[in-house]
Amino acid sequence: MRQHQQGYSVFWALVLIILISASSLFAIRVGGLYFDHWVVQEIFDDWESDPQTAGQNARDLRREFTTRMRVNSLEDAVPRDGLTFERNGQQWLVQADYERRVNLYSNIDLVVRFTDSATLGTP
């Protein structure tokens, strides 16, 4: 009776390494984009919980947003035209609609689109 050796061959070990490397690269690239998105959400959440932000004008809100993004080294994450402020009575409706593009591999880019909104003030 012949016994067969069990275990991974070199081929399957290389396939496994390639799959783990590709999924790690994807996770690192996409994870960075979602971290940036999380920072924008945190800014909006802070604004919604602070009743004084509704009394500010659009220029002050934009300046505060830019400053907080710069503190997190994300000044280019949300373009200027991606952030809109609309007054609705005593409330501010703030919306960030933007997309981020990151090079995944060689000539393959990954594009992720984000939309966040916040309502500042009481109705």
Secondary structure by P-SEA (a helix, b strand, c coil): cbbbbbcccaaaaaaaaaaaaaaaaaaaaaaaaaaaaaaaaaaaaaaaaccccccccaaaaaaaaaaaaaaaccccccccccbbbbbcccccbbbbbbbbbbbccccbbbbbbbbbbbbcccc
